[in-house]
Amino acid sequence: MCAITDLPYAFGVGFELQSERRSLGPPTNAFGHTGSGGSAHGAWPDERVGFSYITTELRSLETDDRARRVLAELYNEVR
C-alpha cells in the first residue's frame, strides 16, 4: 500500500507492475508508470506495444478515468 495515496501498487526493478487497479491497461503483464494528474506510460510485451499518455489538466484520482478509457481503446485496436 502506498503511504501517500493508500492505494495498492506493485514495483519491480524500477517499473510499476500491473495490479488490481489495472491502471496500465487491460493486459495482466503490463508495466510502466502512472503519474500525477492521470498520466500513464508503459508497455504491453505480448502485444509488442509501448504507450505514453499525458494530460494537460490535473484531475482527482477518484474521478479521472481518461487513461483507463484511452488504454482500453488502444487495446481493442491492437488485439
Backbone as XML, in Angstrom:
<?xml version="1.0"?>
<chain id="A" units="angstrom">
  <residue number="1" name="MET">
    <atom name="N" x="0.847" y="-1.188" z="0.000"/>
    <atom name="CA" x="0.000" y="0.000" z="0.000"/>
    <atom name="C" x="0.886" y="1.243" z="0.000"/>
  </residue>
  <residue number="2" name="CYS">
    <atom name="N" x="0.513" y="2.195" z="-0.839"/>
    <atom name="CA" x="1.242" y="3.455" z="-0.894"/>
    <atom name="C" x="0.914" y="4.274" z="0.365"/>
  </residue>
  <residue number="3" name="ALA">
    <atom name="N" x="1.940" y="4.796" z="1.010"/>
    <atom name="CA" x="1.756" y="5.580" z="2.227"/>
    <atom name="C" x="1.053" y="6.907" z="1.954"/>
  </residue>
  <residue number="4" name="ILE">
    <atom name="N" x="1.149" y="7.411" z="0.733"/>
    <atom name="CA" x="0.552" y="8.707" z="0.402"/>
    <atom name="C" x="-0.889" y="8.548" z="-0.088"/>
  </residue>
  <residue number="5" name="THR">
    <atom name="N" x="-1.101" y="7.684" z="-1.081"/>
    <atom name="CA" x="-2.430" y="7.539" z="-1.688"/>
    <atom name="C" x="-3.284" y="6.455" z="-1.050"/>
  </residue>
  <residue number="6" name="ASP">
    <atom name="N" x="-2.679" y="5.583" z="-0.243"/>
    <atom name="CA" x="-3.356" y="4.457" z="0.385"/>
    <atom name="C" x="-3.956" y="3.504" z="-0.657"/>
  </residue>
  <residue number="7" name="LEU">
    <atom name="N" x="-3.291" y="3.408" z="-1.821"/>
    <atom name="CA" x="-3.710" y="2.506" z="-2.894"/>
    <atom name="C" x="-2.660" y="1.419" z="-3.084"/>
  </residue>
  <residue number="8" name="PRO">
    <atom name="N" x="-3.072" y="0.261" z="-3.589"/>
    <atom name="CA" x="-2.099" y="-0.822" z="-3.807"/>
    <atom name="C" x="-1.262" y="-0.587" z="-5.061"/>
  </residue>
  <residue number="9" name="TYR">
    <atom name="N" x="0.031" y="-0.655" z="-4.936"/>
    <atom name="CA" x="0.953" y="-0.559" z="-6.064"/>
    <atom name="C" x="1.928" y="-1.722" z="-5.974"/>
  </residue>
  <residue number="10" name="ALA">
    <atom name="N" x="2.446" y="-2.147" z="-7.118"/>
    <atom name="CA" x="3.473" y="-3.185" z="-7.157"/>
    <atom name="C" x="4.611" y="-2.670" z="-8.024"/>
  </residue>
  <residue number="11" name="PHE">
    <atom name="N" x="5.851" y="-2.842" z="-7.562"/>
    <atom name="CA" x="7.003" y="-2.372" z="-8.320"/>
    <atom name="C" x="8.003" y="-3.492" z="-8.523"/>
  </residue>
  <residue number="12" name="GLY">
    <atom name="N" x="8.695" y="-3.443" z="-9.661"/>
    <atom name="CA" x="9.744" y="-4.397" z="-9.954"/>
    <atom name="C" x="10.834" y="-3.732" z="-10.766"/>
  </residue>
  <residue number="13" name="VAL">
    <atom name="N" x="12.038" y="-3.688" z="-10.278"/>
    <atom name="CA" x="13.211" y="-3.128" z="-10.939"/>
    <atom name="C" x="12.910" y="-1.765" z="-11.589"/>
  </residue>
  <residue number="14" name="GLY">
    <atom name="N" x="12.307" y="-0.868" z="-10.824"/>
    <atom name="CA" x="12.100" y="0.494" z="-11.278"/>
    <atom name="C" x="10.815" y="0.770" z="-12.013"/>
  </residue>
  <residue number="15" name="PHE">
    <atom name="N" x="10.031" y="-0.254" z="-12.312"/>
    <atom name="CA" x="8.772" y="-0.052" z="-13.015"/>
    <atom name="C" x="7.602" y="-0.420" z="-12.123"/>
  </residue>
  <residue number="16" name="GLU">
    <atom name="N" x="6.492" y="0.268" z="-12.353"/>
    <atom name="CA" x="5.244" y="-0.112" z="-11.703"/>
    <atom name="C" x="4.696" y="-1.324" z="-12.461"/>
  </residue>
  <residue number="17" name="LEU">
    <atom name="N" x="4.282" y="-2.334" z="-11.736"/>
    <atom name="CA" x="3.708" y="-3.532" z="-12.341"/>
    <atom name="C" x="2.188" y="-3.447" z="-12.298"/>
  </residue>
  <residue number="18" name="GLN">
    <atom name="N" x="1.556" y="-4.170" z="-13.181"/>
    <atom name="CA" x="0.098" y="-4.194" z="-13.203"/>
    <atom name="C" x="-0.416" y="-4.703" z="-11.859"/>
  </residue>
  <residue number="19" name="SER">
    <atom name="N" x="-1.461" y="-4.097" z="-11.365"/>
    <atom name="CA" x="-2.071" y="-4.509" z="-10.102"/>
    <atom name="C" x="-3.573" y="-4.616" z="-10.316"/>
  </residue>
  <residue number="20" name="GLU">
    <atom name="N" x="-4.303" y="-4.877" z="-9.242"/>
    <atom name="CA" x="-5.753" y="-4.978" z="-9.377"/>
    <atom name="C" x="-6.397" y="-3.671" z="-9.809"/>
  </residue>
  <residue number="21" name="ARG">
    <atom name="N" x="-5.680" y="-2.562" z="-9.699"/>
    <atom name="CA" x="-6.196" y="-1.275" z="-10.152"/>
    <atom name="C" x="-6.284" y="-1.208" z="-11.673"/>
  </residue>
  <residue number="22" name="ARG">
    <atom name="N" x="-5.500" y="-2.029" z="-12.372"/>
    <atom name="CA" x="-5.481" y="-2.072" z="-13.841"/>
    <atom name="C" x="-5.202" y="-0.688" z="-14.446"/>
  </residue>
  <residue number="23" name="SER">
    <atom name="N" x="-4.334" y="0.084" z="-13.824"/>
    <atom name="CA" x="-4.051" y="1.434" z="-14.299"/>
    <atom name="C" x="-3.125" y="1.471" z="-15.512"/>
  </residue>
  <residue number="24" name="LEU">
    <atom name="N" x="-2.570" y="0.312" z="-15.888"/>
    <atom name="CA" x="-1.678" y="0.262" z="-17.041"/>
    <atom name="C" x="-2.311" y="-0.459" z="-18.228"/>
  </residue>
  <residue number="25" name="GLY">
    <atom name="N" x="-3.627" y="-0.540" z="-18.232"/>
    <atom name="CA" x="-4.337" y="-1.166" z="-19.340"/>
    <atom name="C" x="-4.841" y="-2.543" z="-19.016"/>
  </residue>
  <residue number="26" name="PRO">
    <atom name="N" x="-5.517" y="-3.147" z="-19.977"/>
    <atom name="CA" x="-6.084" y="-4.479" z="-19.757"/>
    <atom name="C" x="-5.066" y="-5.619" z="-19.584"/>
  </residue>
  <residue number="27" name="PRO">
    <atom name="N" x="-3.917" y="-5.650" z="-20.299"/>
    <atom name="CA" x="-3.031" y="-6.810" z="-20.179"/>
    <atom name="C" x="-2.519" y="-7.017" z="-18.751"/>
  </residue>
  <residue number="28" name="THR">
    <atom name="N" x="-2.501" y="-8.266" z="-18.313"/>
    <atom name="CA" x="-2.056" y="-8.565" z="-16.952"/>
    <atom name="C" x="-0.552" y="-8.401" z="-16.776"/>
  </residue>
  <residue number="29" name="ASN">
    <atom name="N" x="0.227" y="-8.494" z="-17.861"/>
    <atom name="CA" x="1.683" y="-8.357" z="-17.745"/>
    <atom name="C" x="2.175" y="-6.953" z="-18.102"/>
  </residue>
  <residue number="30" name="ALA">
    <atom name="N" x="1.284" y="-5.976" z="-18.101"/>
    <atom name="CA" x="1.666" y="-4.587" z="-18.391"/>
    <atom name="C" x="2.621" y="-4.073" z="-17.315"/>
  </residue>
  <residue number="31" name="PHE">
    <atom name="N" x="3.502" y="-3.163" z="-17.720"/>
    <atom name="CA" x="4.376" y="-2.499" z="-16.757"/>
    <atom name="C" x="4.647" y="-1.093" z="-17.246"/>
  </residue>
  <residue number="32" name="GLY">
    <atom name="N" x="5.104" y="-0.223" z="-16.374"/>
    <atom name="CA" x="5.388" y="1.160" z="-16.741"/>
    <atom name="C" x="5.353" y="2.043" z="-15.527"/>
  </residue>
  <residue number="33" name="HIS">
    <atom name="N" x="4.619" y="3.140" z="-15.635"/>
    <atom name="CA" x="4.481" y="4.045" z="-14.501"/>
    <atom name="C" x="3.302" y="4.968" z="-14.726"/>
  </residue>
  <residue number="34" name="THR">
    <atom name="N" x="2.554" y="5.212" z="-13.669"/>
    <atom name="CA" x="1.489" y="6.204" z="-13.706"/>
    <atom name="C" x="2.005" y="7.458" z="-13.023"/>
  </residue>
  <residue number="35" name="GLY">
    <atom name="N" x="1.312" y="8.568" z="-13.243"/>
    <atom name="CA" x="1.796" y="9.809" z="-12.661"/>
    <atom name="C" x="0.683" y="10.733" z="-12.225"/>
  </residue>
  <residue number="36" name="SER">
    <atom name="N" x="1.077" y="11.838" z="-11.673"/>
    <atom name="CA" x="0.123" y="12.837" z="-11.199"/>
    <atom name="C" x="-0.769" y="13.318" z="-12.333"/>
  </residue>
  <residue number="37" name="GLY">
    <atom name="N" x="-2.020" y="13.534" z="-12.006"/>
    <atom name="CA" x="-2.942" y="14.100" z="-12.976"/>
    <atom name="C" x="-3.489" y="13.129" z="-13.993"/>
  </residue>
  <residue number="38" name="GLY">
    <atom name="N" x="-3.176" y="11.841" z="-13.866"/>
    <atom name="CA" x="-3.772" y="10.863" z="-14.766"/>
    <atom name="C" x="-2.888" y="10.328" z="-15.859"/>
  </residue>
  <residue number="39" name="SER">
    <atom name="N" x="-1.611" y="10.669" z="-15.882"/>
    <atom name="CA" x="-0.742" y="10.160" z="-16.942"/>
    <atom name="C" x="-0.434" y="8.679" z="-16.736"/>
  </residue>
  <residue number="40" name="ALA">
    <atom name="N" x="-0.140" y="7.993" z="-17.835"/>
    <atom name="CA" x="0.223" y="6.575" z="-17.792"/>
    <atom name="C" x="1.205" y="6.304" z="-18.917"/>
  </residue>
  <residue number="41" name="HIS">
    <atom name="N" x="2.280" y="5.598" z="-18.606"/>
    <atom name="CA" x="3.339" y="5.316" z="-19.580"/>
    <atom name="C" x="3.795" y="3.885" z="-19.353"/>
  </residue>
  <residue number="42" name="GLY">
    <atom name="N" x="3.968" y="3.130" z="-20.429"/>
    <atom name="CA" x="4.395" y="1.765" z="-20.214"/>
    <atom name="C" x="4.425" y="0.920" z="-21.455"/>
  </residue>
  <residue number="43" name="ALA">
    <atom name="N" x="4.312" y="-0.395" z="-21.234"/>
    <atom name="CA" x="4.406" y="-1.355" z="-22.332"/>
    <atom name="C" x="3.542" y="-2.573" z="-22.051"/>
  </residue>
  <residue number="44" name="TRP">
    <atom name="N" x="3.130" y="-3.196" z="-23.146"/>
    <atom name="CA" x="2.425" y="-4.468" z="-23.131"/>
    <atom name="C" x="3.268" y="-5.435" z="-23.945"/>
  </residue>
  <residue number="45" name="PRO">
    <atom name="N" x="4.104" y="-6.230" z="-23.308"/>
    <atom name="CA" x="5.038" y="-7.097" z="-24.031"/>
    <atom name="C" x="4.382" y="-8.054" z="-25.028"/>
  </residue>
  <residue number="46" name="ASP">
    <atom name="N" x="3.310" y="-8.717" z="-24.635"/>
    <atom name="CA" x="2.686" y="-9.684" z="-25.544"/>
    <atom name="C" x="2.113" y="-9.030" z="-26.796"/>
  </residue>
  <residue number="47" name="GLU">
    <atom name="N" x="1.655" y="-7.796" z="-26.660"/>
    <atom name="CA" x="1.094" y="-7.065" z="-27.801"/>
    <atom name="C" x="2.166" y="-6.285" z="-28.563"/>
  </residue>
  <residue number="48" name="ARG">
    <atom name="N" x="3.383" y="-6.263" z="-28.017"/>
    <atom name="CA" x="4.501" y="-5.513" z="-28.605"/>
    <atom name="C" x="4.142" y="-4.029" z="-28.782"/>
  </residue>
  <residue number="49" name="VAL">
    <atom name="N" x="3.574" y="-3.460" z="-27.720"/>
    <atom name="CA" x="3.100" y="-2.076" z="-27.735"/>
    <atom name="C" x="3.721" y="-1.305" z="-26.572"/>
  </residue>
  <residue number="50" name="GLY">
    <atom name="N" x="4.176" y="-0.098" z="-26.886"/>
    <atom name="CA" x="4.587" y="0.857" z="-25.867"/>
    <atom name="C" x="3.646" y="2.041" z="-25.942"/>
  </residue>
  <residue number="51" name="PHE">
    <atom name="N" x="3.401" y="2.696" z="-24.832"/>
    <atom name="CA" x="2.462" y="3.821" z="-24.838"/>
    <atom name="C" x="2.894" y="4.895" z="-23.854"/>
  </residue>
  <residue number="52" name="SER">
    <atom name="N" x="2.448" y="6.086" z="-24.135"/>
    <atom name="CA" x="2.658" y="7.210" z="-23.232"/>
    <atom name="C" x="1.455" y="8.129" z="-23.356"/>
  </residue>
  <residue number="53" name="TYR">
    <atom name="N" x="0.757" y="8.327" z="-22.270"/>
    <atom name="CA" x="-0.419" y="9.183" z="-22.237"/>
    <atom name="C" x="-0.187" y="10.239" z="-21.168"/>
  </residue>
  <residue number="54" name="ILE">
    <atom name="N" x="-0.236" y="11.495" z="-21.586"/>
    <atom name="CA" x="-0.036" y="12.598" z="-20.649"/>
    <atom name="C" x="-1.182" y="13.584" z="-20.796"/>
  </residue>
  <residue number="55" name="THR">
    <atom name="N" x="-1.558" y="14.196" z="-19.715"/>
    <atom name="CA" x="-2.686" y="15.118" z="-19.725"/>
    <atom name="C" x="-2.201" y="16.563" z="-19.612"/>
  </residue>
  <residue number="56" name="THR">
    <atom name="N" x="-3.084" y="17.475" z="-19.941"/>
    <atom name="CA" x="-2.782" y="18.891" z="-19.751"/>
    <atom name="C" x="-3.622" y="19.485" z="-18.630"/>
  </residue>
  <residue number="57" name="GLU">
    <atom name="N" x="-4.472" y="18.639" z="-18.051"/>
    <atom name="CA" x="-5.323" y="19.082" z="-16.954"/>
    <atom name="C" x="-5.249" y="18.059" z="-15.831"/>
  </residue>
  <residue number="58" name="LEU">
    <atom name="N" x="-4.849" y="18.492" z="-14.652"/>
    <atom name="CA" x="-4.787" y="17.596" z="-13.497"/>
    <atom name="C" x="-6.186" y="17.399" z="-12.928"/>
  </residue>
  <residue number="59" name="ARG">
    <atom name="N" x="-6.515" y="16.129" z="-12.666"/>
    <atom name="CA" x="-7.816" y="15.803" z="-12.083"/>
    <atom name="C" x="-7.619" y="14.874" z="-10.892"/>
  </residue>
  <residue number="60" name="SER">
    <atom name="N" x="-8.639" y="14.779" z="-10.097"/>
    <atom name="CA" x="-8.614" y="13.912" z="-8.920"/>
    <atom name="C" x="-8.574" y="12.450" z="-9.350"/>
  </residue>
  <residue number="61" name="LEU">
    <atom name="N" x="-7.792" y="11.663" z="-8.661"/>
    <atom name="CA" x="-7.662" y="10.234" z="-8.946"/>
    <atom name="C" x="-9.014" y="9.519" z="-8.876"/>
  </residue>
  <residue number="62" name="GLU">
    <atom name="N" x="-9.867" y="9.929" z="-7.959"/>
    <atom name="CA" x="-11.159" y="9.274" z="-7.772"/>
    <atom name="C" x="-12.111" y="9.466" z="-8.943"/>
  </residue>
  <residue number="63" name="THR">
    <atom name="N" x="-11.985" y="10.563" z="-9.678"/>
    <atom name="CA" x="-12.930" y="10.860" z="-10.761"/>
    <atom name="C" x="-12.308" y="10.807" z="-12.150"/>
  </residue>
  <residue number="64" name="ASP">
    <atom name="N" x="-11.036" y="10.561" z="-12.249"/>
    <atom name="CA" x="-10.351" y="10.610" z="-13.545"/>
    <atom name="C" x="-10.177" y="9.210" z="-14.135"/>
  </residue>
  <residue number="65" name="ASP">
    <atom name="N" x="-10.867" y="8.943" z="-15.223"/>
    <atom name="CA" x="-10.726" y="7.648" z="-15.883"/>
    <atom name="C" x="-10.241" y="7.800" z="-17.330"/>
  </residue>
  <residue number="66" name="ARG">
    <atom name="N" x="-9.657" y="8.940" z="-17.655"/>
    <atom name="CA" x="-9.219" y="9.193" z="-19.036"/>
    <atom name="C" x="-8.195" y="8.178" z="-19.511"/>
  </residue>
  <residue number="67" name="ALA">
    <atom name="N" x="-7.163" y="7.925" z="-18.744"/>
    <atom name="CA" x="-6.129" y="6.974" z="-19.168"/>
    <atom name="C" x="-6.714" y="5.580" z="-19.324"/>
  </residue>
  <residue number="68" name="ARG">
    <atom name="N" x="-7.555" y="5.169" z="-18.410"/>
    <atom name="CA" x="-8.176" y="3.847" z="-18.500"/>
    <atom name="C" x="-8.966" y="3.700" z="-19.793"/>
  </residue>
  <residue number="69" name="ARG">
    <atom name="N" x="-9.729" y="4.734" z="-20.156"/>
    <atom name="CA" x="-10.522" y="4.683" z="-21.393"/>
    <atom name="C" x="-9.645" y="4.666" z="-22.631"/>
  </residue>
  <residue number="70" name="VAL">
    <atom name="N" x="-8.601" y="5.494" z="-22.655"/>
    <atom name="CA" x="-7.687" y="5.542" z="-23.804"/>
    <atom name="C" x="-6.963" y="4.203" z="-23.963"/>
  </residue>
  <residue number="71" name="LEU">
    <atom name="N" x="-6.484" y="3.634" z="-22.867"/>
    <atom name="CA" x="-5.769" y="2.365" z="-22.947"/>
    <atom name="C" x="-6.702" y="1.219" z="-23.333"/>
  </residue>
  <residue number="72" name="ALA">
    <atom name="N" x="-7.952" y="1.263" z="-22.917"/>
    <atom name="CA" x="-8.912" y="0.230" z="-23.327"/>
    <atom name="C" x="-9.142" y="0.291" z="-24.831"/>
  </residue>
  <residue number="73" name="GLU">
    <atom name="N" x="-9.256" y="1.477" z="-25.388"/>
    <atom name="CA" x="-9.422" y="1.628" z="-26.845"/>
    <atom name="C" x="-8.172" y="1.187" z="-27.601"/>
  </residue>
  <residue number="74" name="LEU">
    <atom name="N" x="-7.005" y="1.553" z="-27.096"/>
    <atom name="CA" x="-5.763" y="1.123" z="-27.725"/>
    <atom name="C" x="-5.685" y="-0.403" z="-27.735"/>
  </residue>
  <residue number="75" name="TYR">
    <atom name="N" x="-6.036" y="-1.026" z="-26.622"/>
    <atom name="CA" x="-6.004" y="-2.482" z="-26.539"/>
    <atom name="C" x="-6.970" y="-3.103" z="-27.558"/>
  </residue>
  <residue number="76" name="ASN">
    <atom name="N" x="-8.167" y="-2.533" z="-27.704"/>
    <atom name="CA" x="-9.124" y="-3.035" z="-28.684"/>
    <atom name="C" x="-8.573" y="-2.945" z="-30.099"/>
  </residue>
  <residue number="77" name="GLU">
    <atom name="N" x="-7.806" y="-1.924" z="-30.389"/>
    <atom name="CA" x="-7.249" y="-1.736" z="-31.733"/>
    <atom name="C" x="-6.099" y="-2.687" z="-32.040"/>
  </residue>
  <residue number="78" name="VAL">
    <atom name="N" x="-5.309" y="-3.037" z="-31.056"/>
    <atom name="CA" x="-4.122" y="-3.873" z="-31.330"/>
    <atom name="C" x="-4.397" y="-5.371" z="-31.182"/>
  </residue>
  <residue number="79" name="ARG">
    <atom name="N" x="-5.534" y="-5.735" z="-30.648"/>
    <atom name="CA" x="-5.859" y="-7.157" z="-30.490"/>
    <atom name="C" x="-6.215" y="-7.794" z="-31.785"/>
  </residue>
</chain>
